[in-house]
Amino acid sequence: MSVVDEIKSKLEAAFTPTALEVINESHQHAGHAGHDGAGESHFRVVIVADVFADMNHLKRHRAVHGAIGADLIGRIHALALEVSS
């Protein structure tokens, strides 16, 4: 399973989002620090879910990181988040 699919699966299970996009941006970072050469190092997540309505920016980001999990977070170099309700 690709990292994109792993991220999607975990976020769908945790938040039942109304919109979810996981974008692999690794190709934009070729030759930069953290690029793993395998093409799965830099990602952008755009997620919209009702559960985020009563959370501030920091709580939303912590919730997403928690749902993805430390093991998967540890395998990637960069994760950009756009989280809204």
The 8 nearest C-alpha neighbors of each residue, nearest first, counted from 0:
[[1, 4, 5, 2, 3, 6, 8, 7],
 [2, 0, 4, 3, 5, 39, 6, 7],
 [1, 3, 5, 4, 6, 0, 39, 71],
 [4, 2, 6, 1, 5, 21, 7, 23],
 [5, 3, 7, 1, 2, 6, 8, 0],
 [6, 4, 2, 8, 3, 7, 9, 1],
 [5, 7, 3, 9, 4, 8, 67, 2],
 [8, 6, 4, 10, 5, 9, 11, 3],
 [7, 9, 5, 11, 6, 10, 4, 12],
 [8, 10, 12, 6, 7, 11, 67, 66],
 [11, 9, 13, 7, 12, 8, 14, 6],
 [10, 12, 15, 8, 14, 9, 13, 7],
 [13, 11, 9, 10, 14, 15, 8, 7],
 [14, 12, 10, 11, 66, 9, 15, 16],
 [13, 15, 16, 11, 10, 12, 48, 50],
 [16, 14, 11, 12, 13, 17, 48, 10],
 [17, 15, 48, 18, 14, 47, 11, 19],
 [16, 18, 48, 47, 15, 19, 46, 49],
 [19, 17, 47, 16, 46, 20, 48, 45],
 [20, 18, 46, 45, 16, 47, 21, 17],
 [19, 21, 45, 44, 22, 46, 18, 7],
 [22, 20, 44, 43, 3, 45, 23, 7],
 [21, 23, 43, 42, 24, 20, 44, 3],
 [22, 24, 42, 25, 41, 43, 21, 3],
 [23, 25, 41, 42, 26, 27, 22, 43],
 [26, 24, 41, 38, 27, 28, 40, 23],
 [25, 27, 28, 29, 24, 38, 23, 41],
 [28, 26, 25, 24, 29, 41, 31, 30],
 [27, 29, 31, 25, 26, 30, 34, 24],
 [30, 28, 26, 31, 34, 27, 25, 36],
 [29, 31, 28, 34, 32, 36, 33, 27],
 [32, 30, 28, 29, 34, 33, 27, 35],
 [33, 31, 34, 30, 28, 29, 35, 76],
 [32, 34, 76, 35, 31, 40, 77, 28],
 [33, 35, 32, 40, 36, 31, 29, 28],
 [34, 36, 37, 40, 33, 38, 39, 76],
 [35, 37, 38, 34, 29, 39, 40, 30],
 [38, 36, 35, 39, 40, 34, 25, 26],
 [37, 39, 25, 36, 40, 26, 35, 34],
 [40, 38, 37, 25, 41, 2, 23, 35],
 [39, 41, 75, 76, 25, 34, 35, 38],
 [42, 40, 25, 77, 24, 76, 78, 23],
 [43, 41, 23, 78, 24, 22, 77, 79],
 [42, 44, 79, 22, 78, 21, 80, 23],
 [45, 43, 21, 80, 20, 81, 46, 79],
 [44, 46, 81, 20, 19, 82, 80, 21],
 [45, 47, 19, 82, 18, 44, 81, 20],
 [46, 48, 83, 18, 84, 16, 17, 82],
 [49, 47, 16, 84, 50, 17, 51, 14],
 [48, 50, 84, 51, 52, 47, 16, 17],
 [49, 51, 48, 52, 14, 84, 53, 54],
 [50, 52, 84, 54, 49, 53, 48, 59],
 [53, 51, 84, 49, 50, 54, 83, 48],
 [52, 54, 51, 55, 50, 84, 49, 59],
 [55, 53, 51, 58, 52, 59, 56, 57],
 [54, 56, 58, 57, 59, 53, 51, 52],
 [57, 55, 59, 58, 60, 54, 82, 61],
 [56, 58, 60, 59, 55, 61, 54, 62],
 [57, 59, 61, 55, 60, 54, 56, 62],
 [60, 58, 62, 56, 57, 61, 54, 51],
 [59, 61, 63, 57, 62, 58, 64, 56],
 [62, 60, 58, 64, 59, 63, 65, 57],
 [61, 63, 65, 59, 60, 64, 58, 66],
 [62, 64, 66, 60, 65, 61, 67, 59],
 [63, 65, 61, 67, 66, 62, 68, 60],
 [66, 64, 62, 68, 63, 67, 61, 69],
 [67, 65, 63, 68, 64, 62, 13, 9],
 [66, 68, 64, 65, 9, 6, 63, 71],
 [69, 67, 65, 66, 70, 71, 64, 72],
 [68, 70, 72, 71, 73, 67, 65, 64],
 [71, 69, 73, 72, 68, 74, 67, 75],
 [70, 72, 74, 73, 69, 68, 67, 75],
 [73, 71, 69, 74, 70, 75, 68, 67],
 [72, 74, 70, 71, 75, 69, 76, 68],
 [75, 73, 71, 72, 70, 76, 40, 69],
 [76, 74, 40, 72, 73, 77, 41, 71],
 [75, 77, 40, 33, 41, 74, 78, 34],
 [78, 76, 41, 75, 42, 40, 79, 33],
 [77, 79, 42, 43, 41, 80, 76, 44],
 [80, 78, 43, 44, 42, 77, 81, 41],
 [81, 79, 44, 43, 82, 45, 78, 60],
 [80, 82, 45, 44, 46, 83, 79, 43],
 [83, 81, 46, 80, 47, 45, 59, 84],
 [84, 82, 47, 51, 46, 48, 81, 52],
 [83, 48, 49, 52, 47, 51, 50, 82]]
